[in-house]
């Protein structure tokens, strides 16, 4: 069924993939951006400025069926004070959720697995685990989830894991850069397990939950079904790019010590330790994934190998 959908954060990494995907599914899209951009004639663009401003959300969402809130202050900005995360990731989200509720629109909030847990854990994470965020970003996302659930009866909350795709930045962008160097990084012995999320699966999930009655008023962890090790990530990216070699086998203990000595214990926890999520709840209501991690990482390596436009197409 074609819907009228409002998307914030349209020019961010998620938005640049999601909007073409929604259009391809036949939906009418209104995109909120901080600056004037073009997504083609099929998308109405509304420059709204900064989220901390007093935005007239009711006017923007009136008459729409679905609101997808992507815009956020990302956790990569480690210098931001907690108040800034709260202002953008909680208060702005809650104001928009209230407007969506009044308009009768379904509100899809893109949260983060950081609202659930820290950068690593030894247990398999499910929606039933106690949420224990460890960063200002994660805490702001969790508080927003809680308030959104309290003020509207037409919401869906998605907690994506580390997401990858062409043009991604942050930690995943750094991993891709390392993987595609002429000589493979020395990570062949890192056999940890991490749940990642292909951007194609992210878009597919939003398309699914915006129209699923079973998803209504639910929270879902979102990742690819199968976890991978750092060694596998490097190998798959390099394989797709036509590069040989899996890197030297250096003991993970020595690598951990090296990261600690550089003051990057946090980065090692994300690269060398475990974070595995269960997607049984989302799968249980009928969602099917568009691609596997191995297929998506190999295709991503090939995409970087040939270069091309930074503007994604889905």
Secondary structure, DSSP 8 states (H G I E B T S, - for coil): ---EEEEESTTSHHHHHHHHHHHHTT-EEEEEESS-----TTEEEEE---TTS---HHHHHTT-SEEEE-----TT-TTS-HHHHIIIIIIHHHHHHHHHHHHT-EEEEE--GGGT--S--SS-B-TTS-----SHHHHHHHHHHHHHHHH-SSEEEEEE-SEE-TT--HHHHHHHHHHTSSS--S-TT----B--EEHHHHHHHHHHHTS-TTTTTEEEEE--SS-B-HHHHHHHHHHHTT---------HHHHHHHHHHTT-HHHHHHHHS-B-B--HHHHHTT---SS-HHHHHHHHHHHHHH---SS---
